[in-house]
Amino acid sequence: MKHLLIAAATTACLATGASAQTEIKLASIAPAGTPWISHLEAWEKNVEAASNGELDIVIYPSGQLGNEFDTFKQIQRGRIDAASLSGGVLSAFVPELALMSTPYLFDSADTIDCVYDGELGETMKSLVAEKKVELLQWGETGWVHVYAQDDLSDVANADGYKTRIAPHDMSRLLWNSVGANGTELPYAETPAALQTGLVKAGESAEVSYVAFGLGKVAPHFMMTYHMHQAGGIVISERTMKKLSPEHQQILRDSLPSTQSGRDSIRQMGVALVGKYEQAGGPVHRLSDEQRAAWKAKVEPNWPAFVAGLGGRSEELWPQVLTAKATCGE
């Protein structure tokens, strides 16, 4: 009887044209309920509908599949299919991407969006593709600002200040330029280092600063707007090669708009900082003169920063500056 039921089910599948479902395993360190996961969930629903259920994106939030550095490596090998990754991690594997996060390069998010959405953005995607990873869509990590246990609005106060340096070239450039007493630490070790006094300052995107409670150990939040990181949604080249051309195109075409993702994350950042400020958190909005003083410390070191990145960074740097000017700055 059991064999008859299996045979009947198989016959029914053949008769209706049903096919096996392909699972796309997608990783993110973002927690459920955040704009990053909401964006991925919208993609999941769009893909399911467009493929008539033949493609199933399964989202693993909150770093369930490991940290972002390991995730990128697993995507290269095809062991994880796709991920939403931050700009800092992408630039660790594709150093040219760090050009777009050069401290104090940009003043406006509109300019940044314009550059990413133009020809230079496509060039950057091609560099990611050389790592056997397809960048499907630019994402948004957001503006990065300085936090500290004291008010560092005046850049002179950063001289000799004990600071956590993130393990990437952009952070090294910022803090070395202002004369900080820096200690390079992974993000996971930063809260404990702030509590013990090993460091007294660092830098963070708006959402991360509030969401991870850094204000409890470093309450002063200086809105320096010194660096922007985009991030992106990537998929393994090996995964794509296993799919039909039709299914590949469905994955590309079903993503929600890039701008909607950017806007939702930026709005959340503004809301969280506003809530923190209303609760008594000292938020310092730098004057034009104060921000210019920070930039004046950093900008002379841009050439050495670009030269040290490697890859095609020196070749692409003039193109970044041209794209910036074309987009309004």
VENRA-V643624 format. One record per run of one state. SS is the DSSP state (alpha for helix, beta for strand, coil for the rest). FROM is the first residue (numbers start at 0). LEN is the number of residues. Records with the same first field share a line. If there is no record, write none. Layout:
SS: FROM-LEN, FROM-LEN
This chain:
coil: 0-1, 16-5, 28-6, 50-4, 60-7, 77-4, 85-1, 93-1, 101-7, 116-2, 129-3, 138-3, 148-6, 158-3, 165-3, 177-3, 184-2, 196-4, 211-2, 216-3, 229-2, 242-2, 253-4, 278-4, 285-2, 309-3, 326-3
alpha: 1-15, 34-16, 67-10, 86-7, 94-7, 108-8, 118-11, 154-4, 168-9, 186-10, 205-6, 213-3, 236-6, 244-9, 257-21, 287-22, 312-14
beta: 21-7, 54-6, 81-4, 132-6, 141-7, 161-4, 180-4, 200-5, 219-10, 231-5, 282-3
